[in-house]
Amino acid sequence: MSTTPNIIPVIIGADLNCYHVARAFHEEYGVISEAFGRYETSATLGSKIIHFHCVPELDTDEVFLSEMNAFAAAHPDEKKILIGCTDDYANLIARSRPVLGDRFIIP
């Protein structure tokens, strides 16, 4: 396993897909992912490889941008990779690219 301590996977979602993405990053880089969702599910509940942030109105542009900007400000030196785990969240990220593109790597 290689180590890249300055990356943070920022996963938007809380379902099994979120867990699988976090697991892939953990297996490859040994990092803990930050996940944001409107509610926690059994896939992320108590996970040792995911730090979950419950944000009930995350699916609104205003709240999403506020949360992501605050997170980016708190982690200025790390490379933050922003990944949406549902079509709705992927669309939310795509709409936010003009604002967040200089703070996150957005695949």
Secondary structure, DSSP 8 states (H G I E B T S, - for coil): ----TTEEEEEE--SHHHHHHHHHHHHHH---EEEEESS--TTTTT-SSEEEEE-TTTTSHHHHHHHHHHHHHH-TTSEEEEEESSHHHHHHHHHHHHHHTTTSB--
